[in-house]
Amino acid sequence: MRWRRILLTSGIVVVVWFVATQGYRRWVDQRRDALSKTCRAARQAERWDDLELTALDWAAWDDHSAEPFLFAAEAAVATQAFDRAAAHLDRIPDDSPKAVAALLHRVDMLFGDLARPREAAATCERILAIDPTCGPALRRLIFFCAVTLQRT
């Protein structure tokens, strides 16, 4: 009798846990979709401040996704805030499929408008750690080392 109660209670706990996790996942997916739609609408209307704020709100609870950081960086670039854009792109997770392309844009900003070549070189090294076959990052790093007369 006692074992039946334990098994029944354990079964109920497992079912409740399963239902709760499925509900949470559904809620996360719905919230992500809603924020993505809000960001796309703000981008379409060229409301850059709203886009950046919404993207940062999204990134605050979903920092494992590249999309909110890309939206925030796009808004910062549109307002010529390259410093903020570079910071947003730096937060993109390395395991994201969009990381290499986004970090190459960061490198362009750092070598170009922001004039922070050492940080750009470090970003190139980060890109090469993610994808050792990335030609553009390797070329930019070699160029930086050649201009600064460095050997690695």
Phi, psi and omega in degrees: 000315180296318180294326178297317178296318179297314179296317179296315179297317178298318178298318179295318179299317180296316179296315179297317178299316180298314179297319181295317181292323177294320177295319178295315179299319178297318179297317179299315179298318179294318179295317179299316179297317180296316180292323177297316178296319178296318179295317179296321178294319178295321178294316180299321181274000181057039173265082191293322179295316177297320180299313182295317180295317179296317179297320179290325173298317179297314182295334181297328180248351180228065185277005177264003180250142180279333188303314180296325179291325176294317177299314181297319179294320178299318178294319180295320178296320181297333178261013179063025178263072187294330177300311179294320180299315179297322178294319178296316181294331179293337183274357180293132181297141181296334182275002178283141176296342181266000187296313185297312181298317180294319180291330174295323174296322177298317178301316178303316180294318183292319177288329186266259188301325184272342178052052176235074188295326180295320177293324177296318178296320177296323178292323175299318178296322176297317179299316181292333174290327178284312182223096182297346181264010182285102182299312181301320179293320179295317178298317181293322179292318177297318179299315180299314180296323181291318181293323182267007178057043180259151171241139179243000000 
